[in-house]
Amino acid sequence: MSFMEREVYHGSFRVYDTRSGGIVSVPLEDADDSYYPADRLFNPPETVSGWFGRLSAPGYMDCTDWSGPFDTEAEADAYLVDTYGDDDDDEAEEDPDD
């Protein structure tokens, strides 16, 4: 996913435990509880704060779901690398003569 960049953010998120899509975390300023009515949730939504991370394609709408909360920025970043890989390492391994 070389076009995707890691994005790590500290803030408050609204966390929805949905019946169809698992856990969905949305930055609090973008959250809309009416999008997730009570009958589509296992539990009432919660507001949590911490570090969250996702992959995003700058200039495009492509992105993964937010994951978190993590206690530190480094933990959020490490989760993204462990889950999606690290394209920076891939570029370093490429043969420049190709």
VOVEX-836208 format. One line per 8 residues: number of its first residue (from 1); their letters; for each residue x, y, z of N, C-alpha, C. Coordinates in nm, 2 decimals. Layout:
NUM> A> X,Y,Z,X,Y,Z,X,Y,Z; ...;
***
This chain:
1> MSFMEREV> 0.08,-0.12,0.00,0.00,0.00,0.00,0.09,0.12,0.00; 0.17,0.14,-0.10,0.27,0.25,-0.09,0.20,0.39,-0.10; 0.08,0.39,-0.16,0.01,0.52,-0.16,-0.05,0.56,-0.03; -0.06,0.47,0.06,-0.12,0.50,0.19,-0.01,0.54,0.29; -0.05,0.64,0.37,0.05,0.69,0.47,-0.01,0.67,0.61; 0.07,0.64,0.71,0.03,0.62,0.85,-0.01,0.76,0.90; -0.12,0.76,0.97,-0.17,0.88,1.03,-0.21,0.85,1.18; -0.14,0.92,1.27,-0.16,0.90,1.41,-0.21,1.03,1.47;
9> YHGSFRVY> -0.32,1.02,1.56,-0.39,1.13,1.61,-0.42,1.11,1.75; -0.41,1.21,1.83,-0.45,1.21,1.97,-0.57,1.30,1.99; -0.67,1.24,2.05,-0.80,1.31,2.07,-0.91,1.23,2.13; -1.03,1.28,2.13,-1.14,1.21,2.17,-1.22,1.15,2.06; -1.26,1.03,2.07,-1.33,0.95,1.97,-1.46,0.90,2.03; -1.56,0.88,1.94,-1.68,0.82,1.98,-1.67,0.67,1.93; -1.69,0.58,2.01,-1.67,0.44,1.98,-1.80,0.36,1.98; -1.83,0.30,1.86,-1.96,0.23,1.84,-1.93,0.08,1.83;
17> DTRSGGIV> -2.00,0.00,1.91,-1.99,-0.14,1.90,-2.11,-0.19,1.82; -2.09,-0.20,1.69,-2.20,-0.22,1.59,-2.23,-0.37,1.58; -2.35,-0.40,1.54,-2.39,-0.54,1.52,-2.34,-0.60,1.39; -2.31,-0.51,1.29,-2.27,-0.56,1.16,-2.13,-0.53,1.12; -2.07,-0.43,1.18,-1.93,-0.39,1.14,-1.83,-0.39,1.24; -1.85,-0.45,1.36,-1.76,-0.46,1.47,-1.74,-0.32,1.54; -1.63,-0.29,1.59,-1.60,-0.17,1.66,-1.57,-0.06,1.56; -1.64,0.05,1.56,-1.61,0.17,1.48,-1.58,0.29,1.56;
25> SVPLEDAD> -1.46,0.35,1.54,-1.42,0.47,1.61,-1.42,0.59,1.52; -1.48,0.69,1.57,-1.49,0.82,1.49,-1.45,0.93,1.57; -1.36,1.02,1.51,-1.32,1.14,1.59,-1.45,1.21,1.64; -1.44,1.26,1.76,-1.56,1.31,1.83,-1.63,1.43,1.74; -1.54,1.51,1.68,-1.60,1.62,1.60,-1.67,1.58,1.48; -1.65,1.45,1.43,-1.71,1.40,1.32,-1.83,1.30,1.35; -1.84,1.27,1.48,-1.93,1.16,1.52,-2.08,1.21,1.51; -2.16,1.12,1.46,-2.31,1.15,1.45,-2.38,1.02,1.50;
33> DSYYPADR> -2.43,1.03,1.62,-2.50,0.91,1.69,-2.62,0.87,1.61; -2.68,0.96,1.53,-2.80,0.91,1.45,-2.76,0.82,1.34; -2.63,0.82,1.30,-2.59,0.72,1.20,-2.58,0.58,1.25; -2.57,0.57,1.38,-2.56,0.44,1.45,-2.68,0.43,1.55; -2.80,0.41,1.51,-2.91,0.40,1.60,-2.89,0.28,1.70; -2.96,0.29,1.82,-2.94,0.20,1.92,-2.97,0.05,1.88; -3.06,0.03,1.79,-3.10,-0.10,1.74,-2.99,-0.17,1.66; -2.89,-0.09,1.62,-2.77,-0.14,1.54,-2.65,-0.16,1.62;
41> LFNPPETV> -2.66,-0.14,1.75,-2.55,-0.14,1.84,-2.56,-0.25,1.95; -2.45,-0.31,1.99,-2.45,-0.41,2.10,-2.46,-0.33,2.23; -2.39,-0.22,2.24,-2.38,-0.14,2.36,-2.39,0.01,2.33; -2.43,0.09,2.42,-2.44,0.24,2.40,-2.30,0.29,2.36; -2.29,0.39,2.27,-2.16,0.44,2.23,-2.09,0.50,2.35; -1.96,0.50,2.34,-1.87,0.56,2.44,-1.78,0.67,2.38; -1.74,0.76,2.46,-1.64,0.86,2.42,-1.52,0.83,2.50; -1.41,0.81,2.42,-1.28,0.77,2.48,-1.17,0.87,2.42;
49> SGWFGRLS> -1.07,0.88,2.50,-0.95,0.97,2.45,-0.83,0.88,2.45; -0.74,0.92,2.36,-0.61,0.85,2.35,-0.56,0.87,2.21; -0.46,0.78,2.18,-0.40,0.78,2.05,-0.47,0.68,1.96; -0.50,0.73,1.84,-0.56,0.64,1.73,-0.48,0.65,1.61; -0.49,0.54,1.53,-0.41,0.54,1.40,-0.49,0.48,1.29; -0.45,0.52,1.17,-0.51,0.47,1.05,-0.42,0.49,0.93; -0.44,0.43,0.82,-0.37,0.46,0.70,-0.46,0.55,0.61; -0.41,0.64,0.54,-0.48,0.74,0.46,-0.41,0.77,0.34;
57> APGYMDCT> -0.48,0.79,0.23,-0.42,0.83,0.10,-0.44,0.98,0.09; -0.33,1.06,0.11,-0.35,1.20,0.10,-0.41,1.25,-0.04; -0.50,1.33,-0.03,-0.57,1.39,-0.15,-0.68,1.30,-0.20; -0.70,1.19,-0.13,-0.81,1.09,-0.17,-0.90,1.06,-0.05; -1.01,1.00,-0.07,-1.09,0.96,0.04,-1.06,0.82,0.09; -0.96,0.75,0.03,-0.93,0.62,0.07,-0.86,0.63,0.21; -0.91,0.54,0.30,-0.85,0.53,0.43,-0.90,0.40,0.50; -0.82,0.35,0.60,-0.87,0.24,0.68,-0.95,0.30,0.80;
65> DWSGPFDT> -1.01,0.21,0.87,-1.08,0.26,0.99,-0.98,0.30,1.10; -1.02,0.39,1.19,-0.94,0.43,1.30,-0.92,0.31,1.39; -0.81,0.29,1.45,-0.78,0.18,1.55,-0.73,0.25,1.67; -0.77,0.20,1.79,-0.73,0.26,1.92,-0.84,0.24,2.02; -0.82,0.30,2.13,-0.71,0.39,2.17,-0.59,0.32,2.22; -0.48,0.39,2.20,-0.35,0.34,2.25,-0.30,0.44,2.35; -0.21,0.40,2.44,-0.16,0.48,2.54,-0.06,0.59,2.49; 0.02,0.55,2.38,0.12,0.64,2.33,0.11,0.65,2.18;
73> EAEADAYL> 0.18,0.75,2.13,0.18,0.76,1.98,0.26,0.65,1.92; 0.37,0.61,1.99,0.45,0.50,1.94,0.38,0.37,1.93; 0.29,0.34,2.03,0.21,0.22,2.03,0.11,0.22,1.91; 0.05,0.34,1.88,-0.04,0.35,1.77,0.03,0.33,1.64; 0.15,0.39,1.62,0.23,0.37,1.50,0.27,0.23,1.49; 0.32,0.16,1.59,0.36,0.02,1.59,0.25,-0.07,1.55; 0.13,-0.04,1.59,0.01,-0.12,1.55,-0.01,-0.11,1.40; 0.00,0.01,1.35,-0.02,0.02,1.20,0.09,-0.05,1.13;
81> VDTYGDDD> 0.21,-0.05,1.17,0.32,-0.12,1.10,0.30,-0.27,1.11; 0.26,-0.32,1.23,0.24,-0.46,1.25,0.12,-0.51,1.17; 0.02,-0.43,1.16,-0.10,-0.47,1.09,-0.09,-0.46,0.94; -0.04,-0.35,0.89,-0.04,-0.32,0.75,0.10,-0.33,0.68; 0.20,-0.34,0.76,0.34,-0.34,0.71,0.40,-0.20,0.70; 0.52,-0.20,0.66,0.59,-0.07,0.66,0.66,-0.05,0.52; 0.59,0.02,0.43,0.64,0.04,0.30,0.78,0.11,0.29; 0.81,0.19,0.40,0.94,0.25,0.41,1.05,0.14,0.40;
89> DDEAEEDP> 1.03,0.03,0.47,1.13,-0.08,0.47,1.13,-0.14,0.33; 1.02,-0.16,0.26,1.01,-0.22,0.13,1.10,-0.13,0.03; 1.09,0.00,0.04,1.16,0.09,-0.05,1.31,0.08,-0.03; 1.35,0.06,0.10,1.49,0.05,0.13,1.55,-0.08,0.07; 1.47,-0.19,0.06,1.51,-0.32,0.01,1.51,-0.33,-0.15; 1.45,-0.23,-0.22,1.45,-0.24,-0.36,1.59,-0.22,-0.42; 1.61,-0.28,-0.53,1.74,-0.27,-0.60,1.74,-0.14,-0.69; 1.83,-0.05,-0.66,1.82,0.08,-0.74,1.85,0.06,-0.89;
97> DD> 1.91,-0.06,-0.93,1.94,-0.09,-1.07,1.82,-0.13,-1.15; 1.71,-0.17,-1.08,1.59,-0.21,-1.15,1.52,-0.10,-1.22;
***
